[in-house]
């Protein structure tokens, strides 16, 4: 079962004008696996996995006004990469990471 989170930006204009930079930051993460279409990015931990396991641990969807995350597993390297991504965004603009119920996640 996966957990779902939403990255919301205090300055919606920042996200609209910096979406390409957000994409670039995602693709530079150590766990970046591949793009599926123009707006879905997959991250996969570097730990060995079972043959029947998903081929990714996180899916990141760049939506019109927010970023949607679906986290299936969060090994240490995934957590480190997500923390790095969130820190970069927060250095640029205010952002919250909320769970699917709209509650702050603590990320």
Secondary structure by P-SEA (a helix, b strand, c coil): cbbbbbbbbccaaaaaacaaaaaaaaaacccccccccccbbbbbbccccccccccccbbbbbcccbbbbbbccccaaaaaaaaaaaaaaaacbbbbbbccccccccc
